[in-house]
Amino acid sequence: MKAEERWQARFGAPRVTLPVWARQAPARAVYRSNASGAWEVYVWDRAAGSARQATARPKGTSHGALDPTGQWIWWFSDTDGDEWGRWMRQPFGGGPDEPIDLEPGFPAGIALSSTGEAAIGMARPGEGFTIYLVRPGEPARVIYEHAEAASVSAISLDGSLIAISHSEHGDSRHPALRVLRPNGELVGDLHDGPGKGVLGLRFAPLPGDRRLLTLHERRGRREPLVWDPETGDQREIWLRDPGEITADWYDDGRSLLVIRANRGRTTLTRYDLPGGGHFPIETQHGVIEAAAPRPDGSVEYSWSSGAHPQVIRSTNGHVVMNHGGPISPPSVPVEDVDVEGPGGRIHALVSRPERGSGPFPAVFLLHGGPTAQDDDSFVPQVAAWVDLGFAVVRVNYRGSTGYGSAWRDALSGDVGHIELADVAAVRDTMVDRGVVDPDRLVLSGASWGGYLTLLGLGTQPKMWAAGIATVPIADHLAAYQEETEALRAYHRALLGGSPAEQPERYRHCSPITYVDQVEAPLLILAGENDPRCPIGQIETYVSRLAERAHDHEVYRYDAGHGSLVVSERIAQMSAQLDFARKHVKTEP
């Protein structure tokens, strides 16, 4: 198979998310797949061995859920990827979609009970955030509203308790938890103070059980906490091993599945609540993107590594499901690199071409977020660059998750410049070790990574031979005026206030401030309907490039913050590889 055929086959190979089953009907499950050519919602009747596609929309479908009884699929209907729309529901066995009687907005969480209620969060410009209790056939009831960011975290199985993540204290990066009754009555609050967020995961999977599984940050990283909001009782789950942790309930409510991410890999452990015992679960070396216990005590999980494509496995030893179609070609394994940086040790991941010994042309592929991380999972984009003959370097700069709360929160004050200082340290180390060629380096990324790409080209112009920025922030101030309410709240938390309160900080951290210093040729990819990194501020940045006849290209596509359509993703990847071929030699 030729290199171009190989990388396109990776994008086109059918993939699935981990099937999520109904708690009271575990033979019924919902998942998302790209098998139709776009990411859509599917349902799977495990007892009958049959699956069907539940949604079919030109731009794909981002959100799908299944109620605990397995009777209804809920999915979000937006317009051409703009994330603005309303919730719909559909019978599990098929039938017409029913619109939920709420005014359109941006989704802010959904949770479904076994008694028919849905807790639904919506955000609307100028109105802030509203949480509704919805019983189909009845008028929706407002149970919470606030100008600051809020979303639905969970609802108890019997619908008697609703958990809401909120930032009434003004810091959406470190949310608090509130539990309400369906009539809006306050049951309990959990807030650990400045710089220590509390995240709600799920109520215990038993009728009448009030315990809520949460994550706290009292010891400098996220760890599980079981909280009874009615009595106030709290039980911290202390775990010795390093890494970021999340968890889920086993169906009996007596054990937790602990999912630990450390240095870009994942491990599983069963934690026994009555006895406090830890029982490691054997899995392959790599990344588990999602995992959940089945009623029989086994665990199903979605696994991949940098070299091996995704597969849905069970701890019983079998592959859970395969959507059919061509299998994705493998790629190269990932190498770990540790670099001493200006703010501490930086962990980076390197993927090298199989042929040659370097120094290679390289792409520094920066992740979005910034509260996200690169890991040892299978990424078709990384494999495509490797097939072209490029090394791929991915940096978990300060601001990334996975390395503790202090590392994630280190962006305060000098946003963008802090991350790029870490990228520069890794770049210099890779050059000194002879891995990459300093004259053939591409800076690239999407979303926050796209923002860092534009900022890096303007503030580090001598370091990069070319830049590729996908759906970037080009101007924090202009983006703030047009983006979603949740992102405005995030901007205020990250930059210490609104543009009116911190005008110099917004200017200092914006790529457009440094646009006239850009020297490298630049490709920008932008979605026409993007509500997160609006196209207007990108157009202004591009016009500044054009004014001085700077070498640049723009790829616009008819969707939002990325595309759910396989052919469009292939076209975007092709545009990036063609741009790199044009401006960076693959041979010295």
Secondary structure per residue as TSV (DSSP state, phi and psi in degrees):
chain	resnum	aa	ss	phi	psi
A	1	M	-	360.0	129.8
A	2	K	-	-69.7	160.5
A	3	A	H	-57.8	-43.8
A	4	E	H	-65.9	-40.8
A	5	E	H	-63.7	-37.0
A	6	R	H	-66.7	-47.8
A	7	W	H	-70.5	-34.4
A	8	Q	H	-67.2	-34.1
A	9	A	H	-64.1	-32.9
A	10	R	H	-67.3	-41.5
A	11	F	H	-68.2	-35.5
A	12	G	H	-85.4	-17.1
A	13	A	S	-62.9	134.7
A	14	P	-	-60.0	134.4
A	15	R	-	-129.9	156.5
A	16	V	B	-136.3	153.0
A	17	T	-	-85.5	166.3
A	18	L	-	-62.2	124.2
A	19	P	-	-61.1	132.5
A	20	V	E	-107.8	120.5
A	21	W	E	-98.7	160.0
A	22	A	E	-72.9	131.5
A	23	R	T	-63.9	-30.7
A	24	Q	T	-103.6	3.1
A	25	A	E	-147.1	70.5
A	26	P	E	-65.2	-8.8
A	27	A	E	-79.9	-10.0
A	28	R	E	-105.1	132.9
A	29	A	E	-142.6	159.0
A	30	V	E	-128.0	145.0
A	31	Y	E	-152.8	173.2
A	32	R	E	-117.6	146.7
A	33	S	E	-148.3	155.3
A	34	N	-	-100.8	15.6
A	35	A	T	-60.3	-29.1
A	36	S	T	-82.0	-5.4
A	37	G	S	105.6	-8.9
A	38	A	B	-146.4	153.1
A	39	W	-	-70.4	119.6
A	40	E	E	-134.4	167.9
A	41	V	E	-88.8	134.2
A	42	Y	E	-124.6	154.2
A	43	V	E	-118.5	150.4
A	44	W	E	-135.0	119.2
A	45	D	E	-94.6	100.7
A	46	R	T	-67.9	-33.3
A	47	A	T	-67.1	-39.9
A	48	A	T	-86.6	-13.0
A	49	G	T	70.0	28.7
A	50	S	E	-124.8	149.5
A	51	A	E	-134.2	153.2
A	52	R	E	-144.7	153.6
A	53	Q	E	-82.2	123.5
A	54	A	-	-92.9	-27.3
A	55	T	-	-126.1	150.5
A	56	A	-	-150.3	98.2
A	57	R	-	-131.5	146.1
A	58	P	T	-55.8	-34.5
A	59	K	T	-103.5	5.9
A	60	G	-	86.7	176.6
A	61	T	-	-133.3	128.9
A	62	S	-	-90.5	-33.9
A	63	H	-	-125.1	131.9
A	64	G	E	-146.4	146.0
A	65	A	E	-147.2	161.5
A	66	L	E	-128.9	132.2
A	67	D	-	-72.2	159.1
A	68	P	T	-60.3	-22.8
A	69	T	T	-85.2	-11.0
A	70	G	S	77.2	16.6
A	71	Q	-	-92.1	-29.6
A	72	W	E	-131.6	136.7
A	73	I	E	-97.6	133.6
A	74	W	E	-112.6	135.4
A	75	W	E	-145.4	156.6
A	76	F	E	-102.8	128.7
A	77	S	E	-106.8	105.1
A	78	D	E	-106.3	-175.3
A	79	T	S	-113.8	109.7
A	80	D	T	52.4	37.3
A	81	G	T	80.0	12.1
A	82	D	-	-84.3	-1.9
A	83	E	S	69.9	5.1
A	84	W	-	-102.0	124.6
A	85	G	E	175.7	-149.3
A	86	R	E	-145.6	161.2
A	87	W	E	-81.4	145.5
A	88	M	E	-125.3	161.6
A	89	R	E	-138.6	156.2
A	90	Q	E	-145.3	139.6
A	91	P	E	-59.1	145.2
A	92	F	T	-56.7	-40.3
A	93	G	T	-80.0	-0.8
A	94	G	-	106.4	159.7
A	95	G	-	141.4	-179.8
A	96	P	-	-67.6	146.9
A	97	D	-	-76.8	139.6
A	98	E	E	-110.4	120.2
A	99	P	E	-71.5	139.7
A	100	I	-	-82.6	133.1
A	101	D	S	-78.2	71.3
A	102	L	S	-132.7	148.5
A	103	E	-	-64.2	147.5
A	104	P	-	-59.7	155.1
A	105	G	B	-174.7	-171.2
A	106	F	E	-91.0	135.7
A	107	P	E	-68.2	140.4
A	108	A	E	-135.1	49.8
A	109	G	E	95.6	150.0
A	110	I	E	-145.9	143.0
A	111	A	E	-142.4	138.7
A	112	L	E	-119.7	137.5
A	113	S	-	-102.7	172.0
A	114	S	T	-82.5	-8.2
A	115	T	T	-103.4	11.5
A	116	G	S	100.1	-12.8
A	117	E	-	-77.2	151.0
A	118	A	E	-129.4	131.7
A	119	A	E	-96.3	121.6
A	120	I	E	-128.7	128.6
A	121	G	E	-102.0	139.4
A	122	M	E	-136.9	145.6
A	123	A	E	-122.7	139.6
A	124	R	E	-139.5	139.9
A	125	P	T	-56.5	131.0
A	126	G	T	80.3	-10.4
A	127	E	T	-112.8	-11.5
A	128	G	E	76.3	-140.7
A	129	F	E	-122.3	134.1
A	130	T	E	-130.2	134.8
A	131	I	E	-110.7	127.9
A	132	Y	E	-113.1	149.4
A	133	L	E	-103.9	123.2
A	134	V	E	-118.8	125.9
A	135	R	-	-118.6	111.2
A	136	P	T	-49.9	134.2
A	137	G	T	93.6	-9.3
A	138	E	S	-122.3	155.7
A	139	P	-	-62.4	139.3
A	140	A	-	-66.9	146.1
A	141	R	E	-114.3	129.6
A	142	V	E	-78.1	123.7
A	143	I	E	-112.7	-10.2
A	144	Y	E	-162.2	141.8
A	145	E	E	-154.9	145.6
A	146	H	E	-163.4	154.6
A	147	A	S	-72.9	-29.7
A	148	E	S	-84.4	160.8
A	149	A	-	-59.3	136.1
A	150	A	E	-151.0	153.6
A	151	S	E	-154.6	161.5
A	152	V	E	-78.5	130.0
A	153	S	E	-98.9	-46.4
A	154	A	E	-166.2	161.1
A	155	I	E	-134.3	141.6
A	156	S	-	-66.4	157.7
A	157	L	T	-56.6	-37.5
A	158	D	T	-89.9	3.2
A	159	G	S	78.4	7.8
A	160	S	S	-84.9	-15.7
A	161	L	-	-135.3	138.9
A	162	I	E	-128.3	126.3
A	163	A	E	-101.0	132.1
A	164	I	E	-123.8	131.2
A	165	S	E	-88.3	130.2
A	166	H	E	-142.1	164.5
A	167	S	-	-134.6	46.7
A	168	E	T	-58.3	-24.8
A	169	H	T	-77.6	-2.8
A	170	G	S	93.4	9.5
A	171	D	-	-131.1	92.9
A	172	S	T	-72.2	-12.6
A	173	R	T	-75.2	-21.2
A	174	H	S	-130.9	75.5
A	175	P	-	-71.7	163.8
A	176	A	E	-110.2	168.7
A	177	L	E	-116.6	141.5
A	178	R	E	-134.7	137.1
A	179	V	E	-113.8	129.1
A	180	L	E	-121.7	159.8
A	181	R	-	-87.2	165.5
A	182	P	T	-57.8	-21.8
A	183	N	T	-88.5	4.8
A	184	G	S	92.0	-3.9
A	185	E	-	-65.0	135.7
A	186	L	E	-72.2	131.6
A	187	V	E	-105.1	-46.1
A	188	G	E	-167.5	154.3
A	189	D	E	-122.5	145.3
A	190	L	E	-136.7	111.6
A	191	H	-	-143.9	122.8
A	192	D	-	-95.5	6.2
A	193	G	-	96.8	-178.2
A	194	P	T	-56.9	134.3
A	195	G	T	75.4	9.5
A	196	K	-	-133.6	94.3
A	197	G	-	-76.6	157.5
A	198	V	-	-128.2	124.9
A	199	L	E	-113.4	132.3
A	200	G	E	-88.2	133.0
A	201	L	E	-104.3	-68.2
A	202	R	E	-163.6	142.6
A	203	F	E	-70.6	155.4
A	204	A	-	-55.1	141.6
A	205	P	S	-83.6	40.6
A	206	L	S	-129.4	137.0
A	207	P	T	-57.9	132.0
A	208	G	T	81.9	-5.1
A	209	D	-	-83.1	120.3
A	210	R	-	-88.3	-8.9
A	211	R	-	-66.8	134.2
A	212	L	E	-115.4	125.1
A	213	L	E	-81.7	125.5
A	214	T	E	-132.0	173.8
A	215	L	E	-121.9	133.7
A	216	H	E	-118.6	173.5
A	217	E	-	-131.6	36.4
A	218	R	T	-71.5	-19.7
A	219	R	T	-120.6	30.9
A	220	G	S	84.2	10.5
A	221	R	S	-159.7	167.4
A	222	R	-	-79.0	128.9
A	223	E	E	-139.5	154.9
A	224	P	E	-72.2	148.6
A	225	L	E	-143.8	131.1
A	226	V	E	-101.8	121.9
A	227	W	E	-124.9	131.4
A	228	D	-	-100.0	104.6
A	229	P	T	-68.2	-19.7
A	230	E	T	-80.2	-41.7
A	231	T	T	-93.8	-19.3
A	232	G	-	84.8	-2.5
A	233	D	-	-62.6	138.4
A	234	Q	E	-131.3	140.3
A	235	R	E	-131.3	109.9
A	236	E	E	-80.0	136.5
A	237	I	-	-99.4	102.3
A	238	W	-	-87.2	128.5
A	239	L	-	-126.3	132.8
A	240	R	-	-77.5	-36.2
A	241	D	S	-68.5	147.2
A	242	P	-	-73.3	166.1
A	243	G	S	116.5	167.3
A	244	E	E	-84.1	144.3
A	245	I	E	-129.3	141.0
A	246	T	E	-133.1	176.6
A	247	A	E	-157.6	168.3
A	248	D	E	-150.0	160.3
A	249	W	E	-81.7	142.8
A	250	Y	-	-76.4	157.5
A	251	D	T	-64.5	-22.9
A	252	D	T	-83.4	-5.5
A	253	G	S	71.5	8.9
A	254	R	S	-105.6	-9.5
A	255	S	E	-138.9	159.0
A	256	L	E	-120.7	141.9
A	257	L	E	-90.4	117.6
A	258	V	E	-101.4	124.4
A	259	I	E	-112.0	113.9
A	260	R	E	-114.8	125.5
A	261	A	E	-107.2	125.5
A	262	N	E	-142.8	121.5
A	263	R	T	53.5	43.3
A	264	G	T	79.7	10.4
A	265	R	E	-130.1	164.6
A	266	T	E	-127.4	142.1
A	267	T	E	-129.8	157.1
A	268	L	E	-118.7	143.9
A	269	T	E	-143.2	140.6
A	270	R	E	-95.3	128.1
A	271	Y	E	-110.0	123.4
A	272	D	E	-88.2	114.0
A	273	L	T	-66.6	-45.8
A	274	P	T	-62.1	-42.7
A	275	G	T	-101.0	-13.8
A	276	G	-	75.5	16.3
A	277	G	-	-81.4	149.4
A	278	H	E	-110.2	130.0
A	279	F	E	-129.6	100.7
A	280	P	E	-59.9	144.1
A	281	I	E	-111.1	123.8
A	282	E	-	-75.1	126.6
A	283	T	-	-140.6	168.4
A	284	Q	-	-71.8	157.2
A	285	H	S	-69.3	121.2
A	286	G	S	159.4	-147.6
A	287	V	E	-123.2	130.7
A	288	I	E	-102.4	108.3
A	289	E	E	-75.4	-29.0
A	290	A	E	-158.4	148.8
A	291	A	E	-152.1	149.0
A	292	A	E	-155.4	140.3
A	293	P	E	-75.6	142.5
A	294	R	-	-92.3	163.8
A	295	P	T	-57.8	-27.8
A	296	D	T	-81.6	2.9
A	297	G	S	94.1	-11.3
A	298	S	-	-73.9	167.7
A	299	V	E	-123.9	131.3
A	300	E	E	-104.6	142.6
A	301	Y	E	-152.2	152.0
A	302	S	E	-97.8	119.6
A	303	W	E	-126.4	146.5
A	304	S	E	-158.0	171.9
A	305	S	-	-139.1	172.6
A	306	G	S	-57.1	-30.7
A	307	A	S	-93.1	-24.5
A	308	H	S	-121.7	129.3
A	309	P	-	-63.7	167.2
A	310	Q	-	-64.8	145.8
A	311	V	E	-146.3	146.3
A	312	I	E	-96.6	114.7
A	313	R	E	-116.8	167.9
A	314	S	E	-126.0	149.1
A	315	T	T	-68.5	-8.1
A	316	N	T	-74.3	-9.1
A	317	G	S	101.9	10.6
A	318	H	S	-125.3	162.0
A	319	V	E	-78.1	128.1
A	320	V	E	-73.5	-45.8
A	321	M	E	-155.7	155.3
A	322	N	-	-142.2	122.1
A	323	H	-	-77.8	-2.2
A	324	G	-	81.9	-179.7
A	325	G	S	87.9	-179.3
A	326	P	-	-65.3	148.1
A	327	I	-	-89.4	139.6
A	328	S	-	-67.3	132.1
A	329	P	-	-62.4	147.0
A	330	P	-	-73.2	179.6
A	331	S	-	-139.3	-159.0
A	332	V	-	-94.0	153.6
A	333	P	-	-70.1	159.2
A	334	V	-	-94.4	140.3
A	335	E	E	-106.3	144.7
A	336	D	E	-92.9	139.4
A	337	V	E	-132.8	133.6
A	338	D	E	-115.5	130.3
A	339	V	E	-129.8	134.4
A	340	E	E	-77.0	118.2
A	341	G	E	-113.5	-179.6
A	342	P	T	-66.3	-19.4
A	343	G	T	-118.1	12.0
A	344	G	E	128.4	-177.3
A	345	R	E	-70.3	130.2
A	346	I	E	-105.4	132.8
A	347	H	E	-100.0	126.7
A	348	A	E	-128.2	159.6
A	349	L	E	-120.4	134.7
A	350	V	E	-125.5	132.2
A	351	S	E	-118.6	121.3
A	352	R	-	-109.5	147.4
A	353	P	-	-59.3	150.3
A	354	E	S	-72.3	-28.8
A	355	R	S	-98.2	139.5
A	356	G	-	91.1	164.5
A	357	S	-	-121.3	1.3
A	358	G	S	88.6	172.8
A	359	P	-	-69.7	139.9
A	360	F	E	-97.7	153.9
A	361	P	E	-62.5	150.0
A	362	A	E	-144.2	150.8
A	363	V	E	-114.9	125.3
A	364	F	E	-90.3	104.7
A	365	L	E	-99.2	107.4
A	366	L	E	-96.1	130.2
A	367	H	-	-74.9	163.1
A	368	G	S	-85.3	-163.9
A	369	G	S	121.5	-100.5
A	370	P	S	-71.1	-11.0
A	371	T	S	-79.4	74.9
A	372	A	-	-154.5	-177.0
A	373	Q	-	-154.4	155.5
A	374	D	-	-89.6	146.8
A	375	D	-	-146.7	-171.8
A	376	D	S	-90.4	37.3
A	377	S	S	-92.1	168.4
A	378	F	-	-81.9	121.9
A	379	V	-	-126.0	108.7
A	380	P	H	-54.8	-34.2
A	381	Q	H	-62.7	-43.8
A	382	V	H	-62.0	-46.2
A	383	A	H	-62.0	-34.4
A	384	A	H	-64.3	-42.6
A	385	W	H	-64.8	-40.4
A	386	V	H	-62.8	-41.4
A	387	D	H	-61.9	-28.9
A	388	L	T	-76.9	-9.6
A	389	G	T	101.9	8.6
A	390	F	-	-95.7	141.5
A	391	A	E	-76.9	147.8
A	392	V	E	-116.7	124.5
A	393	V	E	-115.9	124.1
A	394	R	E	-121.1	127.1
A	395	V	E	-111.5	124.3
A	396	N	E	-90.0	73.9
A	397	Y	-	-63.3	166.4
A	398	R	T	-56.6	135.2
A	399	G	T	110.1	-20.0
A	400	S	-	-74.1	152.0
A	401	T	S	-84.6	167.3
A	402	G	S	100.6	-7.2
A	403	Y	S	-129.5	22.8
A	404	G	-	98.4	162.6
A	405	S	H	-66.6	-37.8
A	406	A	H	-64.8	-40.8
A	407	W	H	-65.3	-43.1
A	408	R	H	-64.7	-35.4
A	409	D	T	-94.8	10.2
A	410	A	T	-77.2	3.9
A	411	L	T	-82.6	-8.5
A	412	S	T	-53.8	128.1
A	413	G	T	97.6	-48.2
A	414	D	S	-125.7	50.4
A	415	V	T	-55.9	138.8
A	416	G	T	88.5	-52.5
A	417	H	H	-69.1	-33.0
A	418	I	H	-65.3	-48.9
A	419	E	H	-60.1	-41.9
A	420	L	H	-69.5	-27.6
A	421	A	H	-64.0	-37.7
A	422	D	H	-69.9	-41.0
A	423	V	H	-60.7	-42.3
A	424	A	H	-63.1	-38.8
A	425	A	H	-64.3	-41.8
A	426	V	H	-68.0	-41.7
A	427	R	H	-56.4	-48.5
A	428	D	H	-63.2	-38.2
A	429	T	H	-66.2	-42.2
A	430	M	H	-64.9	-35.6
A	431	V	H	-67.9	-46.5
A	432	D	H	-62.3	-32.2
A	433	R	T	-85.2	-1.1
A	434	G	T	76.0	17.2
A	435	V	S	-80.1	-41.0
A	436	V	E	-124.0	153.5
A	437	D	E	-91.3	119.1
A	438	P	E	-62.4	-19.9
A	439	D	E	-92.1	-0.3
A	440	R	E	-133.6	54.4
A	441	L	E	-115.1	130.0
A	442	V	E	-107.3	132.6
A	443	L	E	-101.4	127.5
A	444	S	E	-149.0	155.9
A	445	G	E	175.4	167.7
A	446	A	E	-122.9	147.4
A	447	S	T	60.5	-118.1
A	448	W	H	-61.8	-33.9
A	449	G	H	-65.2	-34.5
A	450	G	H	-66.8	-40.1
A	451	Y	H	-58.7	-47.5
A	452	L	H	-63.5	-32.5
A	453	T	H	-63.2	-49.5
A	454	L	H	-61.9	-43.6
A	455	L	H	-65.1	-40.6
A	456	G	H	-65.4	-39.1
A	457	L	H	-64.7	-30.6
A	458	G	H	-85.3	-29.6
A	459	T	H	-103.7	-15.1
A	460	Q	S	-129.5	52.4
A	461	P	T	-62.7	-25.1
A	462	K	T	-84.8	-8.1
A	463	M	T	-87.6	-20.8
A	464	W	-	-125.1	137.5
A	465	A	S	-86.9	-22.7
A	466	A	E	-162.6	160.9
A	467	G	E	-136.5	144.1
A	468	I	E	-133.7	110.4
A	469	A	E	-114.2	119.4
A	470	T	E	-105.1	131.1
A	471	V	S	36.4	61.5
A	472	P	-	-89.8	162.4
A	473	I	-	-85.4	122.4
A	474	A	S	-102.4	-24.4
A	475	D	-	-151.0	110.7
A	476	H	H	-59.6	-40.0
A	477	L	H	-64.7	-49.3
A	478	A	H	-66.1	-37.6
A	479	A	H	-62.6	-41.4
A	480	Y	H	-58.5	-36.6
A	481	Q	H	-67.5	-25.1
A	482	E	H	-116.7	-14.7
A	483	E	S	-77.8	176.0
A	484	T	-	-67.4	160.7
A	485	E	H	-60.9	-37.1
A	486	A	H	-64.6	-39.3
A	487	L	H	-74.1	-30.2
A	488	R	H	-61.7	-44.1
A	489	A	H	-62.0	-40.0
A	490	Y	H	-65.5	-42.0
A	491	H	H	-58.7	-44.8
A	492	R	H	-62.4	-40.7
A	493	A	H	-67.7	-38.5
A	494	L	H	-76.9	-37.4
A	495	L	H	-105.0	8.4
A	496	G	T	80.7	19.0
A	497	G	S	146.8	-176.8
A	498	S	-	-79.2	170.1
A	499	P	T	-57.1	-34.2
A	500	A	T	-66.5	-31.0
A	501	E	T	-87.5	-28.7
A	502	Q	-	-132.7	56.4
A	503	P	H	-61.9	-39.3
A	504	E	H	-69.1	-37.0
A	505	R	H	-67.2	-41.8
A	506	Y	H	-61.3	-41.5
A	507	R	H	-66.8	-46.2
A	508	H	H	-62.0	-32.3
A	509	C	T	-94.6	2.3
A	510	S	-	-96.3	132.2
A	511	P	G	-57.6	-32.2
A	512	I	G	-64.1	-22.8
A	513	T	G	-62.9	-28.0
A	514	Y	G	-114.8	15.2
A	515	V	G	-61.5	-32.1
A	516	D	G	-76.2	-7.1
A	517	Q	G	-96.0	-4.3
A	518	V	-	-67.8	130.8
A	519	E	-	-113.8	-31.3
A	520	A	S	-78.5	147.0
A	521	P	-	-60.0	147.9
A	522	L	E	-137.1	133.5
A	523	L	E	-111.4	128.8
A	524	I	E	-118.2	130.2
A	525	L	E	-111.3	129.8
A	526	A	E	-141.8	140.7
A	527	G	E	-89.6	133.0
A	528	E	T	-60.8	-30.7
A	529	N	T	-114.3	26.1
A	530	D	-	-72.3	116.8
A	531	P	S	-88.2	-6.9
A	532	R	S	-98.1	-44.7
A	533	C	S	-124.1	78.9
A	534	P	-	-57.4	146.4
A	535	I	H	-70.6	-22.9
A	536	G	H	-59.3	-44.7
A	537	Q	H	-70.8	-26.8
A	538	I	H	-70.5	-41.1
A	539	E	H	-60.6	-39.1
A	540	T	H	-64.3	-42.1
A	541	Y	H	-62.4	-45.2
A	542	V	H	-62.5	-38.4
A	543	S	H	-63.6	-33.1
A	544	R	H	-67.7	-38.1
A	545	L	H	-62.8	-43.1
A	546	A	H	-66.1	-33.8
A	547	E	H	-58.8	-31.5
A	548	R	T	-108.8	18.5
A	549	A	T	55.3	38.7
A	550	H	-	-74.0	144.8
A	551	D	-	-69.2	107.9
A	552	H	E	-150.7	158.3
A	553	E	E	-134.1	150.7
A	554	V	E	-127.9	129.4
A	555	Y	E	-113.8	112.3
A	556	R	E	-106.2	141.0
A	557	Y	E	-135.3	155.4
A	558	D	S	-90.2	76.3
A	559	A	S	-164.4	-164.4
A	560	G	S	-103.9	-128.2
A	561	H	S	-82.6	71.5
A	562	G	S	102.5	171.3
A	563	S	-	-125.0	144.1
A	564	L	-	-96.9	3.9
A	565	V	B	-99.2	125.8
A	566	V	H	-60.3	-46.6
A	567	S	H	-62.1	-35.2
A	568	E	H	-69.1	-38.9
A	569	R	H	-65.7	-37.3
A	570	I	H	-65.4	-42.9
A	571	A	H	-61.9	-39.7
A	572	Q	H	-67.4	-40.9
A	573	M	H	-65.3	-39.3
A	574	S	H	-62.0	-41.9
A	575	A	H	-61.9	-38.8
A	576	Q	H	-68.1	-43.9
A	577	L	H	-66.9	-39.7
A	578	D	H	-62.2	-41.0
A	579	F	H	-63.0	-42.4
A	580	A	H	-65.0	-42.2
A	581	R	H	-59.0	-36.7
A	582	K	H	-69.2	-33.8
A	583	H	H	-113.5	-12.0
A	584	V	S	-132.7	123.4
A	585	K	-	-71.9	136.0
A	586	T	S	-79.8	-20.3
A	587	E	-	-110.8	145.0
A	588	P	-	-57.9	360.0
